[in-house]
Amino acid sequence: MADDQGSLIVRRRVYEKLAERAALSVDDVLAQSTGFTAAFDDQASNSAALYRNLPRAVARDDGSAISLSIAVRWPARVSDVCRTVSDQVIDDLVRYTGERPQRVDVDVAQLVSEQSTSVGGTSGTRDKPQRRRRSGFIDLPPAGDAVDLRKAASS
């Protein structure tokens, strides 16, 4: 019986928690609570929760594929943040479980401006929901130094 060393079973929730922790270790990824989503989100339609915490990971039972939703600080290069998160998740899963996922999908569920993070957006308290514009567009704060187009055109 010297050859029978047993086996290690890693539960799906372990992969999910490791992926969430790995995402939070990346700069510009924030711990955030989203607003009322259950009535509008296909994935949340079978859930009783009205709020969703980010980052949020969903993994296959064997950990071969992980889907991760994150909140990113604005202004940040979203593509760079997503690539870094994916690499960090893979590195951490290999380090802690010995298994390399075949696929890590990163979805940016929320952009959070510097103003809302300094006011207390990540403190765990829920901010009062802001009224949305009816046009369907979202106003984003300027990234970096704003350029006055009138001055630039007259120069």
Secondary structure, 3 states (H helix, E strand, C coil): CCCCCCCCCCCHHHHHHHHHHHHHCCCCEECEECCCCCCCCCCCCCCCCCCCEECEEEECCCCCEEEEEEEEEECCCHHHHHHHHHHHHHHHHHHHHCCCCCEEEEEEEEEEEHHHHHHCCCCCCCCCCCCCCCCCCCCCCCCCCCCCHHHHHHC
